[in-house]
């Protein structure tokens, strides 16, 4: 296949270097093999082969050495069911900028690059056996795209029903025309957390979205908890459409001589787009997040890195306490993540890590992970005053004191060998 491509490569070489085309063709012809990629071959290979599961590794990492044969076996298993998926690996110690671009900060790390989507799916939940890896890759590959256009009332109803039946979070944007939808689609394509997006320009959409007749330019979130349905107005979206961005780039090119491709990169993300992205990331999480596998990845790698953690005895939970937490969480939504952790065997290591494993329950702490570094992998912890009861008023004051900088940190823990927190073991 490679030699035949060489014979007919003249017309293609004007678009991409021939050596990179050979890489793409070779991958396409033998997708059960694990392909080693570098910065020069990565983008072309990923964009030219459908779906790709990429293994970022360090040669010295023992966990990477253990994963390597399982990853190679997974490639062979997955090919039998879905040959659109390639398996590839990248030496993150050599391709430092590539690893940094895709948020690799521990080894091994897995990223799934799904066709038609700009951002990869993080692979913490992929499992580490060949069978688990293959099953997860096939599931992600066959999942619906992150953002889709809906062109019928049935499609709108099906999207809403899917959110209910799968306990997923989804956002529908309704717009007057495709130009008005551009900004919403751009935010959806870049959004890196597990939220589904859809959009429509059908003038009868209001009938299916519980809106007033003619209402448009809205983002409507459906979720399986708390408010369940939340609506946000989207104003002046046409002012930030692809057409308007292109016009700004053209102006920079003509007036300042900036090359068009560079001008497009220099344009800042529009403020309404930033606000929409933050609204989605704020609203997608429960007001009080249960410390379960379903939310583990979002707790430790999500957008909010200040955590108010309340530890309770699962056999004796005060129902009023969760209501109090919800009340405070509504005040601090987007600034502080509120987590309810049961004192069970599975959380013992985490409670020891925080220094609260021997406390009388319920108890609490604030864990600030914003200043996590290799030298300080635990971040900073602020322990609850055990002489005080946990109520909406006392928790609210505790958080406000923290945000004002008037709390004292808990005792420093010994340095961990893990990159960020005990949850980093999911990367290993």
N, C-alpha and C positions, 0 to 999 in steps of 0.2 A: 504493500500500500504506500509506503514511504517513497519507493522509487517511482511509482506512477505519479505521485504528487510532484516529484521533482520535475518530471517531464512537462507538467502543466502548470508550474508555479509562476510563470512570468506574469500572468494577469493578477495573481494574488499578492505577489511580493511588494507591489506598490502600496498595499494597505498595511501589511504586517511583515516584520523581518522573517525571512524564510525559515531560519532555525526555530523560531517560535511556532511557525505553522507545522513543522515536523513534529514538535512536541505535542501539539493538539491532535494531530492525526494519529500519532503513536498511542496516545492515551485512549482515543476513541476506538482504536482497533484492539485494545487489550485491557478493558476496563477492570478485569479481575486482579490486575497487578497493582501494587502500591507504588505510585510514581513520586520520585523525589523532585521537589520544586524549589526554585530560588526566586529572588526578586525579579529577575528578568523574564522568567517563564510563568510566574504565578498568575498574573492577571489574565493573560491570554488563555492559559490552560483552563482556569476556572470559568471564564466567560464563554469558552467554546465547547463545553462538554456537558451541559445540562446541570445536574446536581453533583456536588463534591463534598465528601467528608475529609477534612484535613487534620492531620495529627501533628501538632507542634511539639517538638521534643528537644531535650538536651542529651548529648551523647553520654554524659557521665551519670545521668539520672537512673537510679535502679528501677523506679516505677515505670519509666519509659521502656527500659529493657524488658520488663515483664509484659508490658502492653503490646510490644512490637509483634510477637507471633500471633497474638489474638487478633490484632488489627489486620494482619495479612490474611488470616483465616476468614475474618468477617468479610473482607473484600470478595472472596470466592463464594461465600454463602449468599451475600446480597445480590451478586450478579445473576444467580439462578432465578431470582424473583423480579428484580428491577435492574436491567443493565444500563439504565440512564445515570446511575450513580458511579462516580469514580472515587477511589480512595487514594489519597496523596499524603505525603509527609514533608515537613519543613524543619530543618535544623535551626531552631530559634536562637541558638548561640551565635550562629553565623549571619542569619537573616534578621538582625535585631530590629530594623525599622519595620519590616513586614510583621514581625510578632507584635511590636508596639501598636501598629495600625489596627490590629484586630484584638487588642486588649489582652494579650497573653502575658500573664504575670506569675505563672507557676507551671510546673511540668509534671506530667504531660497535660496539654490542653487540646480540646477538640473543638472545631468550628465546622458547622455544616453550611455550605453555600448553596442556597436553594435557587433554582432557575427563576428568573423574573423578579428576584428580590435583591436589593442593594446591600443589606446587612446580613451577616451570617447568624445562624442560631448557635448559641453557646451549648456545649455538649456535656455539662456537668451531670445531667441525668441520663446519660447514654448507657451506663453500665460499663463493665470492663471485661466481660467475656466475649468471645467471638459472636456467639448467638445473640447476646444482648445488644452489642454494637450494630450488628446487621439489622436486627428488628427495629432499633431506634432510627437508623438511617432510612430504612424503607418507610417507616411511619412519617418522618419529617418530609421526605420527598413527595409522598402521596397526600400530604395535608393540603388544604386549600391555600391559595396564595394569601399573603399578608394583606394585600389591598386589591379589591376587584370593583368593577363597575357593575351596577345592577340596572337592568333595563326593563324590568317588569314588576308589577305589584306582587306577583307570586314570589319573585326573587326576594323582595323586601320582607315578605312574611316568612319565607324560609330562613333568611338570615337571622331574624329575631328569634324564631323558634329554635334554631341551632344554638344560639347563645343560652337559651333556657335549658335545653336538653343536655348540653355538654358542660354546663357550669363554666362557661367561658365568658370573657369580656370582649365586647364588640362595639365599634363606633360606626354609625352611618352618617355620612354627610349628604345633605340635600341642597342642590344648587340650581340657579336659573339656567346655566349653560356650562360647557366644559371649561371655558376660560375661567369662570368663577370657581371651578373645582380644583384648579391647578395647585393652589397653595396647600389645600387639604391633602391632595395626593402626594405632594412632596414631603409633607410631615409624616404621612403614613409610611412611605417608602423608607424613611430614615429611622423610624421608631424601632428601638431594639428590644423592647420588652414584649411578652406574649399577649398582644392585643390584636384582634382582627379588625380590619377596616373595610368599609364598602362605601360607595358613593353613587348618587343617581341625579339625573337632571329631568326626570319625568315630572310633568306638571301635576300629576295626580298622586304624587308620593305622599302628600299630607294625609290622604285617606287611610294609608296603611301605617302611619307613624304617630297617630293620635295627636295631630296638629290641627290648627285652624286652617281653613281653606286659604290657599295661596301662600302660606308660610314657607319660607325658603332661606337658604344660606344659614343653615344650622348644623351643628354636630350633636348627635344624640347617642349617648352611651347606654348600653344595656349590660348589666352585671348581675351575678347571682346573689348579691348580699347588699346590706345597707339600703340605699335609696332605690336600687334596682334600675332606675331610669333617670338619667340626668341630661339636661339640654343646655347647650351653649350657643349663643349667637356668634356668627362669623361675619364681621363687617369689612367692607372694602377689600374683599378677596381679589377682585380683578386688578387692583392696584399692585398686587404682588404675584400676578400670573407669570407663566413662562414668557409670554409676549412682552410684558412690561419689563421683566428682568433682562430680556434680550435687547430691548430698546435702551436700557441703561448701559449695558455693555457696549452697544454700538456707539453711544454718546462718548463714553470713555475712550473708545478707539479713535473716534474722529477728533475729539478735542484735546486729548492728552497723548495720543499715539500708542496707547496700551494695546497689545495684541488681543484679539477677541477672546481667545481661550484663557488668557491670563486675566482679562477684565472680568470674565464670568466667575473666576475663582475668588477675585477680590471683593465681589459684592457680598455684603454682610447678610446673614440670615434675617429676613424681615421680622420685626417685632411681633406682629400678629402670629407668625408661624411659631416663634419661640413660645408665645403665650399659649397657643393651642397645644403644643407638645407638652408643656408643663401641666396644663389642665388634664390631659389624658393620663400622664404619669401620676399625678396627685389622686385622681379619681379611681384609678384601676385597682388600688389596694383596698382591702377591707379597713374600716376605721380601727378595729382591733384585729390584729393578724394572729391566727393560731400558729403555734410553733410546730408545723407539720411539714412533711415532705413536699406537699403541694406548693408551699410558699417559701421553702428554704432558699432556693436560688434567688428569689426576689428580695428576701430579707438581706442577704449578704452581698448581692451585686446590684441591687436596685438603686433608684435615684436618691432615696433618702437614707443617709448614713448616720443619722442620730436616732438611736433606738431607746425608747422607754420600755423596759422589760419588766413585767410583773410576773413573779413566780408564785404559783398556787399549788395547794394540795388538790390533786384531781378528784379525790374522794370527798372533798369538803369545800366546794367552790361557792362563794357568796355571789348569787346572781346580781345583786346590786353593784358589786365591784365592776363587773363588765360594763354595766350601764354607765357607771361613773367614768370609766375609761373612755367609752364612746363619746361622752360629753366633752371630755378634755381633748380627745383626738380630733373632734370637729373644729375646735379652736386652733389646733396646731397642724392641721392637715397640710402635707407638703413640706413641713419643716421637721416634724418628729414622727417617727414610725412607732406605733404602739403595739406591743407584742405580748401575748398571753402564753407563758411557758409553764407546762405542768412539771411538777417535781417527780419525775419517773426515771427509771434506769437509763433510758435513752438520752436524757438531758443531763445526767450526772457529770459527765466530763465538761460540758459547757458551764454548768453551775460552779464547778471547781475553778474553771478558767476565770470566771467573773469574781470568785471569792465569796459566793453567797450560799454554798452548798450546806453549810451548818447553821443557817439562820432559821428563826421561827417564821413560819408561813402564815399569811402571805407576806412577801417582801418584794423589793423592787430595786432597780438601778437604772441609770442612764449610761448607755455605752456609746461613746463618740468615736466612730470609725473614720472620721474625716482626716485624721492625722496619722493614719496607718502608714508605716514605712518598714523596710527590711529590719531596721534597728528597733522599731517599736511596733511589732506585728499585732499587739493586743489593743492598740488604740488607747483611749482613756475611759476609765470607769468612774462613775459618781454614785456612791452607795446611799441607799435610803436610810434615813434616821429611824432606827427601829423603835424609838420611843413614840413615834407618831403613827396614827392609823391611816390606812389608805382610803381616801375619799376623793371626790371630784375636786374639792377645794384644795386639799393638801397636795394632790398630784399636780394640779395646775400651778400651784405656787412653786413646787419643786422644779418644774420645767421652766417656768419663767425666771427663777433664780439661776438655773443653768444657762439659759439663753442670755441672761444679763452678765454672765461671767462671775457670779458670786458663790459658786459651789466649790468645795474642795475635792480634789481627786481622791479615789480610793487608793489603798496600798498598791504599790507597783508589783506586778507579777514577774516571775522569772521569764526570760526571753524564750519564745517558742521557736522551733526550727521551721514552723510552717510559715507560709508567705503572708497570710492576712489574719486568719482566725481558724479555730478548729474546723470550720466549714470548708476550708481549703483542701481538706482531705478528700473531698468529692472530686477535686481536680486530679487526684493521684490514682 
